[in-house]
Amino acid sequence: MTEPGNLNLFHPFCKSNETIKWDGIGSKDILVYLNGLTFFREFIDWKDNQGYSLLIGTKRGPKSFVEWKITNSRNQTFLSITVYPHLLNNWPKVFSFLPYQIFIKPILKSYLFSVVNGVNWYSENKKPIEKNYFGKHIWFSKF
């Protein structure tokens, strides 16, 4: 999970993951999704064997905050990914609550399910995951 270009191995919607700079805080890479959408990631916090935080978005556009956390319990390792999307940030909370709950949250949950399970699949099979392995995604797959 902390190797450069790691998304190429386990991310089911990743067309390519190119490293710009790598090794802890300040790392940068480019994620190109299957539909061609290109996001730039900048790592702002990095704790070995615990996870990292990053900002992700288009080159000059708004960025979302993302946390990858690794926890260990009873000889098992768990991965959680939390995304704080920039979408609707400029809307008053009273107006953004329903669109977020009805549209964004379910689609984001589906996306994170595929990514987390892609990590699990790769850890068990030791080979790169197939594209759209858990099904196509409305935001990132090519239709």
N, C-alpha and C positions, 0 to 999 in steps of 0.2 A: 504494500500500500504506500510505501514511502520511496519507492524506486522511481527514477525519472521515467516518464512515459508510461506509467503504470496503468492508465486508463485503457491503453491499447489491449491489455490483457483481460480485463474483467468488465468493462463498461459496454453493455449491449447496444448502446446508441452512439458509440464513439467511432467516427470514421478515421480520425487520427488524433494523436496527443503528442505534440512537439514541445520539447523542453527548450526554454530560453535561458534560464538560470536555475540551478538546482543545488540544494543543500541547506535545508532548514528555513528559518525565517527569511523572507525576501525572495524565496524561490518564485519563479514565474514559468508558466507554460501556456500553450494554446490548445484548446479543445475544439475540434471540428466535429459537429454532429453529422449523422447520416444524411440529413437534409441540407447540409452545407452551412448551417448556422455556425458562426465562429464566435467562441467566447474566450476571453483572456482571464486567466486565474493568477492571483497574486496572494501568496501565503503570508499571513500577518502574525500567526502564532504557530509554534511547532514544539511539541513535547514528544520525544522519542518514546515509543511503545504506549503512548496515551492518545495521540491524535494530533490534529491541527485545525486551524481556522483559516479561511481564505475569503477573498472577495472575488466574485465572478460576474462577468458581463461583457458586453461588446466593448470594443476598444475605447470609444469615446463616450459611451452611454452610461446610464446608472448601473450600479453594481449591487448584487445580492450578497449577503453574508451567509457563509456556510460553515458548519462545524462537523468534523469527523471525529468521533470519540470511540476509543477502544477500551473495553472493560473486561476484566477477568473475574470469573466466579466459578468455584468448584471445578477447576481444571477445564473450563470452557472459556472461549474468547467470544466477545460480542462486539459488533460494530453498529453504531447508530450514526445517522447523518441527519442533521437538522438544517433546514434552509429557512432563512428569513428573507423572503423575496422583496425586491424593490417595487414590484407591481403594486399599484394602488397606494403607494406611500404618500402621494400628494393629495389623496382624497381624505376628506374628514372621516373619522372612524365610523360614524353613524351611517355613512353611505358605503363604505368599503367592506363592512362586516359581511353582509349577505353575499355579494359577488365573490368574496374570498372563500367563504364557507361552501358555496354552491359550485363554483367553477374551479378556482385555483387550487384549493386544498385537495380535492379528490384526484386531480390530474397530477399534482406534485407527489401525492402519496403513491400513486401508481409508478411514477418515475423512480422514486427512492426505493420502492420494493424491488424493481428490476436491477438497480445498481447494487444494492446490498446483497441481493441473491446472486448477482454476477460475481461478487467478491467470494462468496461462499462456494459457488460452482468452480471458480478458478482454483481455490485452495484445495478442493477435493480432486479435481481432474488434472491439474498442472499443465493445462494448455489453454490458449486464448478462447474466450467465449464467442459463439457465433453471433452475428449481428441480429438484432431483434429477437434474441433467444426466448424471451418471455412474452413476445408479442410486440407489435408496432406501437409506437407512442405518438400521439397527436402533435406534440410540440417538436419532436426531434427526429422522427423517422421520415424517410422519403416514401411518399405514397404514389 
